[in-house]
Amino acid sequence: MSVKIRLSRGGAKKRPYYYVVVAHGTSPRDGRYIEQIGTFDPMLKKDDPNRVKLVEDRVKHWLGVGAQPTDRVLRLLDGKGLAKRTPSNNPEKAKPKKKAQERAAAAAEKAAQAAEAAKGEQA
């Protein structure tokens, strides 16, 4: 069974507070976990030292035995220098979809026709 290092949500409504926990992959997000290894408070400023607190030796232990961190936890670990995260890049996702491409082509054609009409009137 896969073991994950992930966030478990706590805190009040609209005041999130997360626990960094080690849990089985099939456990619910806020459900049963094996061990709590840190906290993350997104309400604090990014340069605040209390924003991310981790028990570093336990994090190293769980990474050493094969626990897989989620993407967000990997970002936190990378910020603390405990793991290396390679940024992902999907240039296809940023491209306009089919309908937007059709609209852009129609607008370009209309602009070209208007330019020809303006050129014809000047001559």
N, C-alpha and C positions, 0 to 999 in steps of 0.2 A: 504494500500500500504506500502511495506517495505521501511524503510529509512536506508541508508547505510552511514557509514563514510569511505571514500575512497580517493585515490589520483587522482588528476587531473593534467595532464602533461602541463608544460609550458617550457619556455627556448628555446634556439636555437637548431639547428641540432647538434647532438652529445654533447650537453651541457644541460643535463636534469635538470629540476627544477620542483618540485611538490608542489601543494597546497593540504593541507588536507581539504577536503570539506565534508559537509553533503548534500546528494542528494537522490532523489527518486531512487529506484532500477532500474527503467526503463529508466532513463536519460542516455544520452551518456557519455562516459568517460570524455571528455573535454567540455561537454555541460552544460546545466542549472543545477544549484545547489541551495540549500536553504541557506547555510551559509558557509563561509570560516572560519575554526577554527585553521589553522596553516599552516606551510610550512615545506618542507623537501628538503634539498640540498645534493644529494648523491655525489657531486663532492668534498665536504669537507671531511677532515679526520674524522674517527669515534669518536675521542675524542673531536672534536671541539664543543663548546657549541652552535654555530650557525647552526649546521647541522639539528637539529630538533627544531622548535619553535612551541609551542602550547599554545592556550588560555585555560588554565586548567579548569577554571570554566565552560566554554562552552562545553568542552569535557565531563566533569562530568554531565552536564545537558543533553546532547544528549544521553549519555549512560544510564542515569536514566530514560529517556522516551522510551527506547527500541531500539535505533539505533544500528545496527549491524556493527562492524568494519570489514573490509576485513582482510585477513591474514597479509599482509604487514603493514597495519595501526596498527593492534593488536601488532605486533612486536615493532613498534615505541612507542605505549602507554605503553607496558610492560617495555621498556627501561627507560621511564620517571616515572614509578611506578603508572600509572593511571589505568591500567587493568592487569589482570593476564592471561598469555598465557601458555597453556600446550603444550609442543612440541609434534608434531605428529611423529609416527614411523611406517613405513610400511616395515617390513623385507622381505616381498614377492617381493617387487620392486627391491631389490638388488640382488636377485637370478638370475643366468643365465637362459636364455630362452631355449626352447626345442633344437634348433639347436646347441647352444653352449654346452649344456649338452651332446648331441650326439658326438660332436667333442672331448670333454674332455674324454668321455668313449672310443672312438676309439684310442686316443693318449695313454691312460692308458693301453689298450689292446696291442697296438704295443710295448710299453715299456716293458710290461711283457713278450712278445714273445722274444724281444731282450735280456732280462735278462736270459731267459731259454736257448737261443741259446748260449749265452756267457758261461753259466754254463756247457752246454753240451760239448763245445770245451775244457774246462779246464779239464774235466774228462777223 
